[in-house]
Amino acid sequence: MSIRRVAPSLVLAVASAVCLAGARDAGALTPGQRCEKNADKALSSCFRSTGKVEWKCYRDSGAACAPGDADVAKALAKLETKVLDACPDTATVTAAGYPALIDPAALVDRLQEACTSNVASLVARTFGGPQAAVRNAAAATDQACLDRAYTKGQSLIDYGYRQYGKCIEKAHAGGTCDPASVTAKIGKREASTTTSILVKCPALDGLIGIDPATFSARGSGQSRCLTPTAHGQTAPFDLDCGPRGSVPVPPLATPTQIVLDSDATGTRCGDGSPYAFWIRLAPSGSPVEKVVVFLPGGGSCLDGPDCAATKPDLFESINDTMSQAGLMSSTKPDNPFLNWTKVFLPYCTQDLHIGGGVTDVFPEITVYRYGARNIQASLRYVRDVLWAQMDATVPGGFRPDRLQVLLSGSSAGGFGAAYNYHFLLDDLQWAHTTSVQDAGLGMDNGGPDGVFALAAVALLPTSPGWGILPYFAPYCLGPTCAETYINLDQAQSARLKAVPDQQILVVTNQVDSTQVATTNFPSVPAFVNELRASYCDIKGAQGVHSFLFASNSPIHGMINDTSWNQALIGGTLLRDWVAGAMSDPDSVIDKIATGTIEASRPGVLPFPCTTGSPSGAFLAP
């Protein structure tokens, strides 16, 4: 065999041509395109590095890395250097397609926040909350299972994000981007990730409530939200996260009803009709990122006769109007939340706002249990409205950690505010969210008809269950977690106060005949005694505070009626207590009253503990 020799001059000529071509390709990028490309890659690198560092911290210490961890700081600093190198001024950032109110420093902040918060979301979903309650309690084999899910999940999120980014950048540079091909590639990777997790972790849902396929699908969802964070313009993709034409910004200070597409969002009401909710953006001059979310009540039904006896209007939402009572008022000047953005999420599924998409087909009636799906899809829609509005009007644009949110609910809505709280903190990454749970304590009566027994049925994945397990907090999955005031709130407590306004406010009148009836207590005194014992059990729990009113009138629900402005304990009105908890979260203390209940209700026992927060005891008439 002969070897053909190539003249050195020819080799040099070819090499020079390749170098020149590379120089021309690099030079073909405009400053804006180079800025976008560097930002994209910097976020990917940060997410991968920080994800590995956090995993090692959880492996070695059972907790997140300490604030200021050197390796995390190094990853964030690397991101900053890379972005500022390619995006030196506001003109370049704007040319890259980012909103006009974002300058280089704000772009760095936006990407750094996305890096750390998306790692935190993956940690919470995989290990059982940021406190890693599931991983820390698991056997070695189960820890290996969760670690496999974590590493494969992180790889999937980054893969999907990079596929979107490469295609978008190609389109922005005048090339061809085929969204269908990219979607197919990501779908294939999602399927292989599911298979890979199954090999090591076939019983993932027994640990954290979701199976490998759902786990992978939620990872792909994260990649779709990372993409608009790093790319100001995401065309030609029509992603389901971020500003887009299909989610228009409604007029300010105007209640606007949004009817969700059932097929696109997986939502529906109990009678099968589309789910509709209301949003009223803050008026001009008020911060749109301050948000009150309210979930109303309306009971619950369990079986065919019970559901058939329920009023038909409790199974649909199109005809619901936006609440204007209590903390939702946009007209009463004394409401501390007067000019906040308001979101009203009607109740139409009779499943305490936590149904996971099960259809109960009874002989008497068919009921769609889609409560949690309705809540989550609605709040994602709200997120995207706020994203667009903040990008257009707020210096620095949208970041989830800029929102301050009050997630509230009364009666069945109080259950909903408790059950869905983790979704706002972990999935939406709304770190500054307080949950106000009003008249939805869910206390167990100790009998076969108590909350624990009913929850055991509701947890079933198919009818007559509600399929709620994949929507519950992954660190509290059993029937006892349906009891909000003790078990769920205590489990939540371990992950609260990462920032001051991560807290739970429990509000109720102690004499509440509706709660007595709906949770099957034998009498008002039995309910009050259990409430008082429960308070003593949870008193002092991190981030959990109580306002226990003591009217002999059987008041049910206090934050959405006249009690909002009238309930007084020790000189503090309920409305001012909630407002103070939002404006100065670390100063809030328990407000506990006895009134004349013990004297007028034979059988009611005194509180079995000293009442009040560690920061300031308070017992009032």
Backbone hydrogen bonds, N-H to C=O, Kabsch-Sander energy under -0.5 kcal/mol:
donor,donor_aa,acceptor,acceptor_aa,energy
4,R,2,S,-0.6
5,R,3,I,-0.6
10,L,7,A,-0.9
11,V,7,A,-1.8
12,L,8,P,-2.5
13,A,9,S,-2.0
14,V,10,L,-2.6
15,A,11,V,-2.6
16,S,12,L,-2.6
17,A,13,A,-2.2
18,V,14,V,-2.4
19,C,15,A,-2.5
20,L,16,S,-2.6
21,A,17,A,-2.5
22,G,18,V,-2.6
23,A,19,C,-2.6
24,R,20,L,-2.8
25,D,21,A,-2.6
26,A,22,G,-2.7
27,G,23,A,-2.8
28,A,24,R,-1.3
29,L,25,D,-0.6
29,L,26,A,-1.1
34,R,30,T,-2.6
35,C,31,P,-2.2
36,E,32,G,-2.4
37,K,33,Q,-2.5
38,N,34,R,-2.6
39,A,35,C,-2.4
40,D,36,E,-2.4
41,K,37,K,-2.4
42,A,38,N,-2.7
43,L,39,A,-2.1
44,S,40,D,-1.8
45,S,41,K,-2.6
46,C,42,A,-2.3
47,F,43,L,-2.7
48,R,44,S,-2.2
49,S,45,S,-2.5
50,T,46,C,-3.0
51,G,47,F,-1.9
52,K,48,R,-1.7
53,V,49,S,-2.3
54,E,50,T,-2.9
55,W,51,G,-2.0
56,K,52,K,-2.0
57,C,53,V,-2.0
58,Y,54,E,-2.5
59,R,55,W,-2.5
60,D,56,K,-2.6
61,S,57,C,-2.9
62,G,57,C,-0.7
62,G,58,Y,-1.2
63,A,57,C,-0.8
69,D,66,A,-1.8
73,A,69,D,-2.8
74,K,70,A,-1.9
75,A,71,D,-1.9
76,L,72,V,-2.3
77,A,73,A,-2.5
78,K,74,K,-2.2
79,L,75,A,-1.9
80,E,76,L,-2.2
81,T,77,A,-2.5
82,K,78,K,-2.3
83,V,79,L,-2.5
84,L,80,E,-2.7
85,D,81,T,-1.7
86,A,82,K,-1.1
87,C,83,V,-2.1
93,V,89,D,-1.9
94,T,90,T,-2.8
95,A,91,A,-2.3
96,A,92,T,-1.4
97,G,94,T,-1.8
98,Y,93,V,-1.6
101,L,391,D,-0.6
102,I,99,P,-1.9
103,D,101,L,-0.6
107,L,103,D,-2.5
108,V,104,P,-2.3
109,D,105,A,-2.4
110,R,106,A,-2.6
111,L,107,L,-2.3
112,Q,108,V,-2.8
113,E,109,D,-2.5
114,A,110,R,-1.9
115,C,111,L,-2.3
116,T,112,Q,-2.2
117,S,113,E,-2.8
118,N,114,A,-1.8
119,V,115,C,-1.3
120,A,116,T,-2.2
121,S,117,S,-2.2
122,L,118,N,-1.9
123,V,119,V,-2.5
124,A,120,A,-2.7
125,R,121,S,-2.4
126,T,122,L,-2.0
127,F,123,V,-3.1
128,G,124,A,-1.0
129,G,124,A,-2.8
132,A,129,G,-2.1
133,A,128,G,-2.0
134,V,127,F,-1.0
135,R,127,F,-2.1
136,N,132,A,-2.6
137,A,133,A,-1.0
138,A,134,V,-0.8
138,A,135,R,-0.9
143,Q,139,A,-2.5
144,A,140,A,-2.1
145,C,141,T,-1.7
146,L,142,D,-2.5
147,D,143,Q,-2.6
148,R,144,A,-2.1
149,A,145,C,-2.1
150,Y,146,L,-2.4
151,T,147,D,-2.6
152,K,148,R,-2.4
153,G,149,A,-2.4
154,Q,150,Y,-2.7
155,S,151,T,-2.0
156,L,152,K,-2.2
157,I,153,G,-2.4
158,D,154,Q,-2.3
159,Y,155,S,-2.4
160,G,156,L,-2.7
161,Y,157,I,-2.3
162,R,158,D,-2.5
163,Q,159,Y,-2.3
164,Y,160,G,-2.3
165,G,161,Y,-2.4
166,K,162,R,-2.6
167,C,163,Q,-1.7
168,I,164,Y,-2.5
169,E,165,G,-2.7
170,K,166,K,-1.9
171,A,167,C,-2.2
172,H,168,I,-2.6
173,A,169,E,-1.4
174,G,171,A,-1.7
175,G,170,K,-2.9
182,V,178,D,-1.9
183,T,179,P,-2.8
184,A,180,A,-2.1
185,K,181,S,-2.2
186,I,182,V,-2.5
187,G,183,T,-2.4
188,K,184,A,-2.3
189,R,185,K,-2.2
190,E,186,I,-2.7
191,A,187,G,-2.1
192,S,188,K,-2.2
193,T,189,R,-2.2
194,T,190,E,-2.2
195,T,191,A,-2.1
196,S,192,S,-2.4
197,I,193,T,-2.4
198,L,194,T,-2.3
199,V,195,T,-1.6
200,K,196,S,-1.0
201,C,197,I,-2.9
204,L,201,C,-1.2
206,G,203,A,-1.0
207,L,203,A,-0.6
207,L,204,L,-1.6
208,I,204,L,-2.4
209,G,205,D,-1.5
215,F,211,D,-2.7
216,S,212,P,-2.5
217,A,213,A,-2.3
218,R,214,T,-2.2
219,G,215,F,-1.4
220,S,216,S,-2.2
221,G,217,A,-1.7
222,Q,218,R,-1.5
223,S,219,G,-1.6
224,R,220,S,-1.5
225,C,221,G,-1.1
225,C,222,Q,-0.5
226,L,222,Q,-2.3
227,T,223,S,-1.5
229,T,225,C,-0.7
230,A,226,L,-1.7
231,H,227,T,-1.4
237,F,234,T,-2.1
239,L,237,F,-0.6
247,V,244,R,-1.6
253,A,281,L,-2.1
254,T,251,P,-1.0
256,T,279,I,-2.4
258,I,277,F,-3.5
259,V,257,Q,-0.5
260,L,258,I,-0.6
260,L,275,Y,-2.7
262,S,260,L,-0.7
265,T,261,D,-2.4
266,G,262,S,-1.9
269,C,273,S,-3.1
270,G,348,C,-2.8
271,D,315,F,-2.0
272,G,269,C,-2.1
277,F,258,I,-2.4
278,W,344,F,-2.5
279,I,256,T,-2.1
280,R,342,K,-2.9
286,S,283,P,-2.2
290,K,287,P,-1.5
291,V,289,E,-0.6
291,V,404,Q,-2.6
292,V,341,T,-3.1
293,V,291,V,-0.5
293,V,406,L,-3.0
294,F,343,V,-2.7
295,L,408,S,-1.8
301,C,350,Q,-1.1
307,C,303,D,-2.8
308,A,304,G,-2.8
309,A,305,P,-1.4
310,T,307,C,-1.2
314,L,311,K,-2.0
315,F,312,P,-2.0
316,E,313,D,-0.7
317,S,274,P,-0.5
320,D,317,S,-1.5
327,L,559,I,-2.2
328,M,325,A,-2.3
329,S,326,G,-1.7
335,N,332,K,-2.1
338,L,335,N,-2.0
340,W,337,F,-1.6
341,T,290,K,-2.8
342,K,280,R,-2.7
343,V,292,V,-2.6
344,F,278,W,-2.3
345,L,294,F,-2.4
345,L,343,V,-0.5
348,C,346,P,-0.5
354,I,351,D,-1.2
356,G,466,W,-3.1
357,G,369,R,-2.9
358,V,369,R,-1.3
358,V,466,W,-0.6
360,D,358,V,-0.6
360,D,367,V,-3.2
361,V,359,T,-0.8
362,F,360,D,-0.9
362,F,365,I,-2.4
367,V,360,D,-2.8
368,Y,270,G,-1.8
369,R,358,V,-3.4
369,R,367,V,-0.6
370,Y,368,Y,-1.1
372,A,355,G,-1.4
373,R,355,G,-1.2
374,N,370,Y,-2.5
375,I,371,G,-2.2
376,Q,372,A,-2.8
377,A,373,R,-2.5
378,S,374,N,-2.1
379,L,375,I,-2.4
380,R,376,Q,-2.0
381,Y,377,A,-2.0
382,V,378,S,-2.4
383,R,379,L,-2.6
384,D,380,R,-2.0
385,V,381,Y,-2.0
386,L,382,V,-2.8
387,W,383,R,-2.4
388,A,384,D,-2.0
389,Q,385,V,-2.5
390,M,386,L,-3.0
391,D,387,W,-2.3
392,A,388,A,-1.5
393,T,389,Q,-1.5
394,V,390,M,-2.5
396,G,101,L,-2.5
397,G,394,V,-3.0
402,R,399,R,-2.1
403,L,400,P,-1.2
404,Q,289,E,-2.1
405,V,432,H,-2.4
406,L,291,V,-2.7
407,L,405,V,-0.6
407,L,434,T,-2.7
408,S,293,V,-3.2
408,S,406,L,-0.8
409,G,436,V,-1.4
410,S,295,L,-1.7
411,S,438,D,-2.1
413,G,410,S,-2.5
414,G,411,S,-0.9
415,F,411,S,-1.5
416,G,412,A,-2.0
417,A,413,G,-2.5
418,A,414,G,-1.5
419,Y,415,F,-3.2
420,N,416,G,-2.2
421,Y,418,A,-0.6
423,F,420,N,-0.7
424,L,420,N,-1.1
424,L,421,Y,-0.6
425,L,421,Y,-1.7
426,D,422,H,-3.1
427,D,422,H,-0.5
427,D,423,F,-1.3
428,L,423,F,-2.3
430,W,424,L,-2.9
431,A,429,Q,-1.6
433,T,431,A,-1.5
434,T,405,V,-2.5
435,S,503,Q,-2.5
436,V,407,L,-2.9
436,V,434,T,-0.5
437,Q,435,S,-0.6
437,Q,505,L,-2.7
438,D,409,G,-2.4
438,D,436,V,-0.7
439,A,437,Q,-0.5
439,A,507,V,-2.5
450,G,447,G,-1.6
454,L,450,G,-2.1
455,A,451,V,-2.7
456,A,452,F,-1.7
457,V,453,A,-0.9
458,A,454,L,-2.0
459,L,455,A,-2.1
460,L,457,V,-1.5
465,G,462,T,-2.9
466,W,458,A,-2.8
467,G,460,L,-2.3
468,I,458,A,-0.8
471,Y,468,I,-2.2
472,F,468,I,-0.7
472,F,469,L,-1.2
476,C,473,A,-2.1
481,C,478,G,-1.8
482,A,479,P,-1.7
483,E,480,T,-1.3
484,T,482,A,-1.1
485,Y,441,L,-2.1
488,L,483,E,-2.2
489,D,484,T,-2.4
490,Q,486,I,-2.3
491,A,487,N,-2.1
492,Q,488,L,-2.8
493,S,489,D,-2.0
494,A,490,Q,-0.9
495,R,492,Q,-2.1
496,L,493,S,-1.3
497,K,502,Q,-1.3
502,Q,499,V,-1.9
503,Q,433,T,-0.6
503,Q,501,D,-1.1
504,I,543,G,-3.3
505,L,435,S,-3.3
506,V,504,I,-0.6
506,V,545,H,-3.1
507,V,437,Q,-2.6
507,V,505,L,-0.5
508,T,547,F,-1.9
510,Q,549,F,-2.0
512,D,510,Q,-1.0
516,V,512,D,-2.1
517,A,513,S,-2.1
518,T,514,T,-2.9
519,T,515,Q,-1.8
520,N,517,A,-1.1
521,F,516,V,-2.5
527,F,523,S,-1.8
528,V,524,V,-2.8
529,N,525,P,-2.7
530,E,526,A,-1.9
531,L,527,F,-2.5
532,R,528,V,-2.6
533,A,529,N,-2.3
534,S,530,E,-2.5
535,Y,531,L,-2.5
536,C,532,R,-2.0
537,D,533,A,-1.6
538,I,534,S,-2.1
539,K,535,Y,-2.0
541,A,538,I,-2.5
544,V,541,A,-2.0
545,H,504,I,-2.6
547,F,506,V,-2.9
548,L,591,K,-2.3
549,F,508,T,-2.3
549,F,547,F,-0.8
555,I,553,S,-2.8
561,D,558,M,-0.7
564,W,561,D,-1.8
565,N,562,T,-1.2
566,Q,562,T,-0.7
567,A,563,S,-2.6
569,I,572,T,-2.1
572,T,569,I,-1.7
573,L,571,G,-0.6
574,L,567,A,-2.1
575,R,564,W,-1.5
577,W,573,L,-2.2
578,V,574,L,-2.4
579,A,575,R,-2.2
580,G,576,D,-2.4
581,A,577,W,-1.7
582,M,578,V,-1.2
583,S,579,A,-2.3
584,D,580,G,-2.6
587,S,584,D,-2.1
588,V,585,P,-1.0
591,K,546,S,-3.0
592,I,618,F,-0.8
593,A,548,L,-2.0
594,T,620,A,-1.9
595,G,620,A,-0.7
596,T,550,A,-0.5
597,I,594,T,-1.7
600,S,596,T,-2.3
601,R,597,I,-2.3
604,V,601,R,-2.2
613,S,616,G,-1.0
616,G,613,S,-1.8
620,A,592,I,-2.2
